Amino acid sequence: MQATPSLAGLTVATGAALAAFCFALSGTQGPAYALAPAAGFAAVGAVVSFSRQLLKV
């Protein structure tokens, strides 16, 4: 039970660091570069979640 909050904190911190890195790299195009990997991670998460639902049957 205690590992869940620390893992969630770690993922939030990692995501914030990656977004800051994208902003620092490209200045005006930073938001676009930050959203692209975020969308990719969300898509991978959706595929994994959906596949887990299919395997439960």
Summary of the structure (lengths in Angstrom):
residues: 57
radius of gyration: 14.9
end to end distance: 27.5
largest distance: 47.4
contacts: 115
relative contact order: 0.08
helix: 93%
strand: 0%
